[in-house]
Amino acid sequence: MKQAIYYIRIAGTLLGICMVVALLLAAANLATRDQIAENMQRDKQNAISALYPAFSDMREESNGLPAGVHTVYTITREGSLLGYAVALETRGFGGMIQMMVGISPDGAVSGVRVLSSNETPGLGSRALADSYLSRYLGMTAGGEAVDAISGASVSSRAVKAGVELALSLGLGGSHS
């Protein structure tokens, strides 16, 4: 009987600790979620500004998109189409890579920006550097593939898959 009470007391103590920690995590999440959402929106805005520095307006579409594509932004300046920005994610070596791919009105890649990733510094992160991402400029659907980086092949294939996913949407060119 003493042993059963001992185990019940330990289980109750652990349950109490877990409840307190869960409440603290919930409170921290509640206190920071607006700031996190604001930071994510600012990162997307900065990526769009980097892809289309002269834009004045963007229209957002997030319905009916394939898996991995979060949002397609139609980017304009004073009513003229500058292109599209595709917010998407793809799986790299270290987890999900959040990207923004610019597609010009003629259907070619106008830029690639990485919003967030957990790729290995010095290895996989080389596939996220501007020097590598710039190789995708001008790429079109069914166009010539960009070679993977030795030592960062999983990460480079993830970037390639993201760019190809954006191009598969058929934005720009005769598809728009």
Backbone bond lengths (Angstrom), bond angles and torsions (degrees), N, CA, C in turn:
res aa  C-N    CA-C-N  psi(-1)  N-CA   C-N-CA  omega(-1)  CA-C   N-CA-C  phi
1 M - - - 1.444 - - 1.532 110.58 -
2 K 1.381 115.61 -43.35 1.450 119.30 179.12 1.533 111.28 -59.96
3 Q 1.332 115.08 -39.23 1.455 120.03 -178.14 1.538 110.40 -65.84
4 A 1.320 118.34 -40.13 1.463 121.99 179.38 1.526 110.29 -64.21
5 I 1.318 117.97 -42.36 1.474 121.48 178.74 1.530 109.64 -63.96
6 Y 1.316 116.90 -39.86 1.464 121.73 178.50 1.537 110.12 -58.83
7 Y 1.342 117.28 -48.13 1.464 121.09 -178.92 1.523 111.35 -67.91
8 I 1.298 118.10 -36.24 1.467 121.42 177.19 1.527 109.95 -64.78
9 R 1.337 116.52 -42.29 1.465 120.36 179.16 1.537 110.55 -64.27
10 I 1.327 118.20 -41.95 1.471 121.34 178.63 1.531 109.63 -64.81
11 A 1.326 117.01 -44.88 1.468 120.88 179.41 1.527 110.07 -61.86
12 G 1.321 117.86 -41.36 1.464 121.62 178.26 1.513 111.74 -64.49
13 T 1.323 116.51 -41.21 1.467 120.60 178.11 1.530 110.57 -63.05
14 L 1.338 116.70 -46.05 1.467 120.68 178.93 1.524 111.21 -63.69
15 L 1.322 116.33 -39.81 1.466 120.40 177.64 1.526 109.77 -62.85
16 G 1.313 117.63 -43.74 1.466 121.55 178.51 1.521 111.96 -61.75
17 I 1.333 116.78 -43.82 1.468 121.04 178.14 1.529 110.39 -61.90
18 C 1.328 116.41 -44.64 1.469 120.77 179.52 1.523 111.16 -61.76
19 M 1.324 117.34 -40.16 1.464 121.05 179.35 1.525 110.86 -65.34
20 V 1.325 117.45 -43.05 1.463 120.84 179.29 1.530 109.97 -63.70
21 V 1.328 118.19 -44.82 1.462 121.77 179.35 1.524 110.39 -63.07
22 A 1.336 117.32 -42.58 1.465 120.87 178.45 1.524 110.99 -61.71
23 L 1.323 117.36 -41.58 1.465 120.81 177.56 1.528 111.32 -64.71
24 L 1.328 116.91 -40.76 1.463 120.45 178.10 1.532 111.42 -64.30
25 L 1.326 116.75 -42.32 1.465 120.44 177.46 1.526 111.38 -64.61
26 A 1.321 116.53 -40.94 1.467 120.26 177.94 1.526 110.56 -63.27
27 A 1.322 116.93 -41.62 1.464 120.91 178.72 1.531 110.74 -65.13
28 A 1.330 117.42 -41.75 1.462 120.79 178.26 1.523 110.51 -64.31
29 N 1.319 117.16 -41.12 1.462 121.43 177.86 1.526 110.59 -63.02
30 L 1.310 116.16 -45.00 1.467 121.10 179.19 1.522 110.97 -61.97
31 A 1.321 116.69 -40.61 1.459 120.91 -177.54 1.530 112.74 -72.06
32 T 1.331 118.27 -25.77 1.464 120.30 -173.80 1.522 114.56 -111.07
33 R 1.313 119.49 -8.34 1.463 119.77 -172.80 1.525 113.27 -63.70
34 D 1.336 118.10 -37.55 1.459 119.55 178.72 1.525 111.21 -65.86
35 Q 1.327 116.75 -41.56 1.467 120.78 178.81 1.524 110.73 -65.73
36 I 1.324 117.21 -40.37 1.466 121.24 178.47 1.526 109.87 -63.74
37 A 1.331 117.50 -45.56 1.464 121.23 178.58 1.532 110.68 -62.38
38 E 1.330 116.80 -40.63 1.459 121.28 178.06 1.527 110.86 -63.54
39 N 1.327 117.02 -42.22 1.468 121.14 178.52 1.521 111.26 -64.59
40 M 1.324 117.15 -41.17 1.462 120.91 178.93 1.528 110.38 -64.19
41 Q 1.330 116.81 -42.10 1.462 120.80 178.65 1.532 110.33 -64.24
42 R 1.328 117.25 -40.94 1.457 121.53 178.61 1.538 110.33 -64.47
43 D 1.335 117.42 -40.19 1.468 120.59 177.59 1.525 110.89 -62.20
44 K 1.332 117.11 -41.98 1.468 120.35 177.52 1.521 110.27 -64.31
45 Q 1.320 116.84 -43.98 1.468 121.66 179.01 1.535 110.21 -60.71
46 N 1.326 116.87 -42.90 1.468 120.76 178.45 1.525 111.57 -64.14
47 A 1.340 116.72 -39.38 1.467 120.31 178.48 1.524 110.32 -65.58
48 I 1.319 117.61 -41.84 1.468 120.73 178.04 1.522 109.69 -65.14
49 S 1.329 116.89 -41.07 1.468 120.35 177.70 1.525 111.50 -62.92
50 A 1.331 117.34 -35.29 1.464 120.76 177.80 1.528 110.69 -69.75
51 L 1.335 116.74 -36.49 1.461 120.62 179.64 1.525 111.56 -75.73
52 Y 1.325 116.54 -38.11 1.463 123.06 -176.28 1.526 109.93 -134.19
53 P 1.324 118.33 78.31 1.469 121.23 -174.63 1.529 113.94 -59.53
54 A 1.313 117.69 -27.44 1.468 120.42 -174.06 1.531 113.48 -97.10
55 F 1.323 118.03 12.21 1.464 118.38 -174.91 1.527 111.88 -71.83
56 S 1.326 115.10 150.82 1.466 119.64 177.74 1.522 111.82 -120.34
57 D 1.337 116.89 -17.72 1.461 119.20 -177.88 1.526 109.72 -152.39
58 M 1.338 115.18 152.13 1.467 119.62 175.11 1.514 108.81 -141.47
59 R 1.321 115.22 140.76 1.457 122.03 175.92 1.533 107.26 -111.46
60 E 1.304 116.20 134.15 1.459 122.54 -172.68 1.527 110.62 -104.85
61 E 1.337 116.02 134.20 1.464 121.99 175.73 1.523 108.39 -130.90
62 S 1.330 116.56 125.86 1.464 119.09 -179.72 1.525 112.80 -133.21
63 N 1.316 117.49 7.27 1.471 120.46 179.92 1.519 110.78 -97.45
64 G 1.327 115.94 142.13 1.455 121.51 174.42 1.517 114.94 69.68
65 L 1.311 117.67 22.82 1.465 120.82 -179.93 1.529 110.24 -92.04
66 P 1.326 117.00 151.57 1.476 119.24 -179.71 1.530 111.88 -67.79
67 A 1.325 115.09 162.85 1.466 121.26 178.74 1.522 109.69 -55.50
68 G 1.324 114.98 136.08 1.452 121.22 179.56 1.519 113.31 96.80
69 V 1.324 117.53 -24.62 1.466 121.29 178.45 1.521 107.61 -95.20
70 H 1.337 115.99 120.87 1.459 120.17 -178.44 1.523 112.20 -89.06
71 T 1.318 116.17 -48.18 1.457 120.71 -174.07 1.515 109.66 -151.27
72 V 1.335 115.30 145.40 1.464 121.70 170.21 1.527 106.22 -116.54
73 Y 1.334 114.96 124.43 1.461 121.28 177.89 1.522 108.36 -104.51
74 T 1.322 116.32 127.66 1.459 120.98 171.99 1.520 106.16 -91.29
75 I 1.321 116.63 119.76 1.459 122.69 -171.97 1.529 109.37 -104.80
76 T 1.331 115.39 126.73 1.458 120.36 -179.42 1.527 110.73 -131.42
77 R 1.314 113.52 163.65 1.464 121.38 170.85 1.516 106.83 -136.07
78 E 1.317 115.36 115.91 1.457 122.47 -179.53 1.524 111.09 49.88
79 G 1.333 116.78 43.01 1.454 122.40 176.64 1.514 115.60 86.36
80 S 1.327 118.66 -10.64 1.467 121.30 179.27 1.527 109.46 -94.37
81 L 1.321 114.71 134.28 1.462 120.70 -179.49 1.523 110.73 -69.58
82 L 1.349 115.54 123.19 1.465 120.95 173.54 1.524 110.64 -94.05
83 G 1.330 116.71 -30.45 1.455 121.03 -179.63 1.511 111.07 153.32
84 Y 1.319 115.05 -159.54 1.461 122.05 -177.54 1.526 108.75 -130.14
85 A 1.312 115.83 148.66 1.466 121.63 173.84 1.520 106.59 -121.61
86 V 1.310 116.63 122.29 1.461 122.14 -176.20 1.522 108.51 -107.89
87 A 1.335 116.16 114.36 1.470 121.54 176.35 1.520 106.99 -89.75
88 L 1.335 116.25 122.58 1.460 120.11 -176.28 1.514 110.14 -148.74
89 E 1.327 114.84 172.47 1.457 119.99 174.32 1.519 108.74 -136.95
90 T 1.318 114.04 150.17 1.452 121.91 179.67 1.529 107.78 -143.48
91 R 1.318 116.92 155.54 1.461 120.72 -175.17 1.522 110.81 -88.78
92 G 1.334 115.13 120.31 1.458 122.05 175.14 1.513 110.29 -102.85
93 F 1.316 116.90 -167.43 1.463 121.51 -179.61 1.521 111.61 -66.64
94 G 1.335 117.12 -40.21 1.463 121.92 -176.14 1.518 114.42 -95.04
95 G 1.313 117.83 9.05 1.466 121.03 -178.35 1.513 110.39 125.81
96 M 1.309 115.82 -155.73 1.454 120.44 -175.54 1.532 111.14 -77.66
97 I 1.333 115.00 139.35 1.461 122.67 175.36 1.527 106.66 -109.17
98 Q 1.313 116.68 119.35 1.463 122.46 176.69 1.526 107.21 -89.71
99 M 1.336 116.95 126.28 1.463 121.56 -175.20 1.515 111.19 -132.72
100 M 1.328 114.10 160.86 1.453 122.14 170.39 1.521 105.99 -128.42
101 V 1.338 116.37 122.35 1.462 121.27 -178.95 1.523 107.97 -114.37
102 G 1.325 116.11 125.16 1.459 121.45 176.75 1.519 109.92 -89.04
103 I 1.336 115.40 134.38 1.459 121.65 177.46 1.532 106.93 -121.91
104 S 1.320 116.83 125.01 1.459 121.49 -178.38 1.526 110.31 -74.86
105 P 1.341 117.55 166.20 1.467 119.91 178.96 1.532 113.34 -59.16
106 D 1.331 118.03 -22.93 1.467 119.90 178.44 1.527 112.70 -90.31
107 G 1.340 117.65 4.92 1.463 121.41 173.98 1.512 115.49 90.44
108 A 1.325 118.63 11.93 1.470 122.03 179.46 1.527 110.03 -102.75
109 V 1.329 115.65 155.65 1.463 120.50 178.08 1.530 108.36 -68.33
110 S 1.340 115.00 126.48 1.467 119.71 179.14 1.527 111.43 -104.83
111 G 1.327 116.85 -7.47 1.454 120.55 177.50 1.511 111.50 168.20
112 V 1.322 115.85 158.08 1.465 122.35 177.60 1.521 107.34 -136.10
113 R 1.319 116.12 130.92 1.464 121.81 176.95 1.518 108.14 -129.44
114 V 1.329 116.31 137.18 1.457 121.76 175.66 1.519 107.69 -96.32
115 L 1.331 115.93 125.91 1.461 121.47 -179.47 1.521 111.17 -87.49
116 S 1.335 116.49 -41.69 1.466 119.76 177.95 1.520 109.51 -160.93
117 S 1.339 114.23 152.44 1.460 120.56 177.45 1.519 108.97 -165.13
118 N 1.317 115.08 167.73 1.462 122.41 175.26 1.521 110.21 -125.53
119 E 1.323 116.35 33.46 1.455 120.12 -178.29 1.531 109.91 -71.52
120 T 1.312 115.47 153.69 1.459 122.19 -176.51 1.522 111.05 -62.78
121 P 1.339 117.96 122.55 1.472 120.05 178.62 1.529 110.45 -59.47
122 G 1.320 115.46 135.55 1.460 120.87 177.65 1.514 114.02 86.13
123 L 1.326 118.22 -21.73 1.467 120.62 178.28 1.520 109.00 -115.49
124 G 1.321 115.90 -85.39 1.464 120.64 -178.44 1.510 113.01 -60.67
125 S 1.327 116.65 -29.87 1.462 119.79 -178.76 1.534 111.89 -66.35
126 R 1.346 118.24 -17.64 1.462 120.40 176.89 1.520 110.79 -63.04
127 A 1.335 117.37 -28.60 1.467 121.17 178.79 1.519 111.71 -75.81
128 L 1.324 117.35 -6.04 1.458 121.25 -179.37 1.524 111.68 -107.83
129 A 1.323 116.50 -0.51 1.465 121.80 -179.10 1.526 110.31 -76.66
130 D 1.321 116.27 149.51 1.460 121.31 -179.71 1.523 112.24 -56.75
131 S 1.333 116.97 -34.11 1.466 119.92 -179.91 1.531 111.69 -62.01
132 Y 1.326 117.50 -33.50 1.467 120.56 176.58 1.520 110.65 -83.49
133 L 1.322 117.12 -45.25 1.467 120.81 -177.13 1.526 111.75 -60.93
134 S 1.325 117.75 -30.71 1.465 120.88 -179.05 1.534 112.03 -66.93
135 R 1.324 117.38 -17.64 1.472 120.73 178.04 1.532 111.73 -65.66
136 Y 1.328 116.34 -18.78 1.458 120.33 -179.06 1.527 112.87 -85.04
137 L 1.326 118.35 -10.60 1.465 121.52 -179.11 1.525 110.21 -57.41
138 G 1.313 115.62 129.29 1.459 121.30 179.15 1.517 114.70 86.20
139 M 1.320 118.34 -8.40 1.466 121.32 -179.79 1.532 109.26 -64.15
140 T 1.322 116.52 140.06 1.460 121.93 177.23 1.523 109.05 -122.06
141 A 1.320 115.89 166.47 1.466 120.54 178.49 1.523 108.51 -58.65
142 G 1.315 117.08 129.88 1.456 122.05 -179.01 1.520 112.94 76.39
143 G 1.333 116.60 5.37 1.468 120.61 -179.77 1.516 111.60 -77.20
144 E 1.318 115.03 -177.71 1.453 121.30 -178.55 1.526 110.88 -64.75
145 A 1.322 116.23 135.95 1.468 121.93 -177.28 1.527 110.90 -77.18
146 V 1.318 114.93 152.44 1.458 122.54 175.20 1.525 107.54 -92.62
147 D 1.329 116.87 134.33 1.465 121.15 -178.97 1.521 111.39 -69.09
148 A 1.335 115.52 146.91 1.464 122.01 175.86 1.527 109.28 -73.35
149 I 1.320 115.20 158.52 1.459 121.07 177.54 1.517 108.54 -90.54
150 S 1.320 116.99 129.22 1.459 121.43 177.58 1.526 109.33 -60.85
151 G 1.304 116.77 129.48 1.457 121.90 -178.76 1.518 112.52 89.36
152 A 1.318 116.73 -10.50 1.465 121.56 178.86 1.522 109.06 -136.36
153 S 1.323 115.20 36.29 1.466 119.04 -172.62 1.524 112.75 -65.82
154 V 1.321 118.68 -37.89 1.468 120.34 -179.89 1.529 109.56 -65.74
155 S 1.315 116.58 -45.14 1.461 121.23 -179.98 1.525 110.93 -65.20
156 S 1.355 117.51 -43.36 1.460 119.22 179.92 1.515 111.71 -66.89
157 R 1.346 116.98 -36.01 1.471 119.25 176.65 1.526 110.40 -66.99
158 A 1.327 117.15 -33.40 1.465 120.58 177.95 1.530 110.50 -65.95
159 V 1.325 117.19 -42.75 1.462 120.72 177.60 1.524 109.34 -63.15
160 K 1.334 116.44 -45.66 1.463 120.90 178.80 1.521 110.78 -58.91
161 A 1.334 116.70 -43.79 1.467 120.42 179.28 1.528 110.78 -62.11
162 G 1.326 116.97 -38.72 1.459 120.42 177.92 1.517 112.17 -64.83
163 V 1.327 116.61 -44.57 1.466 120.56 178.38 1.526 109.94 -63.48
164 E 1.333 117.06 -44.15 1.465 120.15 179.15 1.526 111.55 -64.62
165 L 1.328 117.35 -35.74 1.461 120.80 176.52 1.520 109.97 -62.98
166 A 1.322 117.52 -44.21 1.468 121.09 178.18 1.528 110.65 -62.21
167 L 1.332 116.56 -43.74 1.462 120.43 179.86 1.529 112.03 -66.48
168 S 1.326 116.88 -30.52 1.469 120.56 -178.82 1.522 112.81 -66.87
169 L 1.328 117.10 -13.84 1.461 120.40 179.23 1.528 111.89 -72.26
170 G 1.328 117.15 -14.41 1.461 120.83 177.01 1.512 113.37 70.99
171 L 1.318 117.25 30.78 1.468 120.47 178.76 1.521 110.02 -78.25
172 G 1.312 116.62 146.43 1.451 120.80 177.78 1.516 111.17 75.83
173 G 1.306 116.17 -176.71 1.454 121.81 179.52 1.510 111.21 58.67
174 S 1.297 116.99 -143.64 1.456 121.41 -178.66 1.511 112.89 -81.07
175 H 1.363 116.12 -2.56 1.474 120.41 -176.90 1.512 112.77 -90.24
176 S 1.319 118.53 -16.42 1.461 118.82 -172.55 1.506 112.81 -80.24
